[in-house]
Amino acid sequence: MATREDTHAGAGGQGDLLLGRGIQFDGKLRFEGTVRIDAHFTGSITTSDVLVVGEAATIEAEIDCGAVVVHGQVLGNIKARDGVELREHARVRGSIETPSLVVERGALFEGDSRMTDLHAGIGRTPVPGPRPGAHLDRHAAQ
């Protein structure tokens, strides 16, 4: 997963934004590009791009993004179409639904995870497994 996790305000990328320390924000956040939050945010976050949760951040929200990189704290559910990375000091309480999940040593994740292809099957072919009870047929034949 390609992410621009260290984007700061003024980094030159269109749509890049930093919500810094000391800010408290309640509501719905929708954006394009990369947003890094180092603030306290409550509500919902939606984008097809990248959300970076900074080390000082506390996010209490339903998150639906392209990719999410967590360094701080998230209380709520995360749905990401490309992937989720929980870095060393991350604290996440809630469910995660994504095709790719990385949890670094030291991160805390309390909840459930579901690894699904949120691109609705693009490029994925199911791999057939053994049919249930197949191992019993082999032993019965001996």
C-alpha positions in Angstrom: 0.0 0.0 0.0 1.5 3.3 -1.0 0.8 6.0 1.6 2.0 9.6 2.1 2.0 9.3 5.9 4.4 12.2 6.6 2.4 14.9 4.7 2.2 18.2 6.5 0.4 21.5 5.6 2.3 23.3 2.9 3.9 20.1 1.6 2.7 21.1 -1.9 0.2 18.3 -2.6 -3.2 19.4 -3.7 -5.8 18.6 -1.0 -3.2 18.0 1.7 -4.2 19.3 5.1 -3.0 19.2 8.7 -5.4 19.5 11.7 -2.9 20.2 14.4 -2.6 19.7 18.2 -5.0 21.6 20.4 -7.8 21.7 17.9 -11.2 20.1 18.8 -13.3 19.3 15.8 -16.8 17.8 15.7 -18.7 16.9 12.5 -18.3 15.3 9.1 -15.0 15.5 7.4 -14.8 14.8 3.6 -11.7 15.4 1.6 -9.5 14.6 -1.3 -5.8 14.1 -1.0 -4.1 13.4 2.3 -5.2 14.7 5.7 -3.2 14.3 8.8 -5.1 14.8 12.1 -3.2 15.5 15.3 -6.3 16.9 17.0 -9.3 15.6 18.8 -12.0 14.8 16.2 -15.5 13.4 16.8 -17.9 12.5 14.0 -17.3 10.8 10.6 -14.5 10.8 8.1 -14.9 9.9 4.5 -12.5 10.0 1.6 -11.2 7.7 -1.2 -7.7 9.0 -0.4 -5.4 8.8 2.7 -6.1 9.6 6.4 -3.1 9.8 8.7 -4.0 9.8 12.5 -1.0 11.5 14.2 0.5 10.5 17.5 -1.3 13.3 19.4 -4.7 12.5 17.8 -7.8 11.1 19.4 -10.4 10.2 16.8 -13.9 9.2 17.9 -15.4 8.5 14.5 -16.7 6.2 11.8 -13.9 6.2 9.2 -14.4 5.2 5.5 -11.2 5.9 3.5 -9.0 4.6 0.8 -6.1 4.1 3.2 -5.6 4.8 6.9 -2.3 5.1 8.8 -2.7 5.2 12.6 -0.1 6.6 15.0 -2.5 7.8 17.6 -5.8 6.8 19.0 -9.0 5.7 17.2 -12.3 4.9 18.9 -14.6 3.7 16.2 -14.9 1.6 13.2 -12.5 1.8 10.2 -13.3 0.7 6.7 -10.5 1.1 4.1 -10.5 0.1 0.5 -6.7 -0.2 0.1 -5.3 -0.9 3.6 -4.8 0.0 7.3 -1.5 0.4 9.1 -1.4 0.5 12.9 2.0 1.9 13.8 4.0 1.3 17.0 2.1 3.7 19.3 -1.4 3.2 17.7 -4.4 2.5 19.9 -7.5 1.3 18.1 -10.8 0.2 19.7 -13.4 -0.9 17.1 -13.8 -3.0 14.0 -11.5 -2.8 11.0 -12.6 -3.9 7.5 -9.9 -3.8 4.8 -8.1 -6.1 2.3 -4.7 -5.3 3.9 -3.9 -4.9 7.6 -0.5 -4.2 9.1 -0.1 -4.1 12.9 3.4 -3.1 14.2 4.8 -4.4 17.4 3.6 -2.1 20.2 0.3 -1.2 18.6 -2.9 -2.0 20.5 -5.9 -3.3 18.6 -9.1 -4.2 20.5 -11.9 -5.2 18.3 -12.5 -7.5 15.3 -11.1 -7.4 11.8 -12.5 -8.5 8.6 -10.3 -8.8 5.5 -12.4 -8.3 2.5 -11.9 -7.0 -1.0 -13.7 -3.7 -0.8 -13.1 -3.2 -4.6 -15.9 -5.7 -5.2 -13.8 -8.6 -6.5 -11.5 -6.7 -8.9 -8.6 -8.9 -9.8 -9.5 -11.6 -7.2 -10.2 -15.2 -8.1 -11.3 -17.5 -5.3 -9.0 -20.4 -4.6 -10.9 -23.6 -4.2 -10.1 -25.4 -1.0 -10.8 -29.0 -0.1 -14.5 -29.9 0.2 -15.7 -30.4 3.8 -15.2 -33.9 5.0 -12.7 -34.8 2.2 -10.1 -36.0 4.8 -12.7 -38.5 6.1 -13.2 -40.0 2.6 -9.4 -40.7 2.3 -9.3 -42.6 5.7 -12.5 -44.6 4.9 -10.9 -45.9 1.7 -8.0 -47.4 3.6 
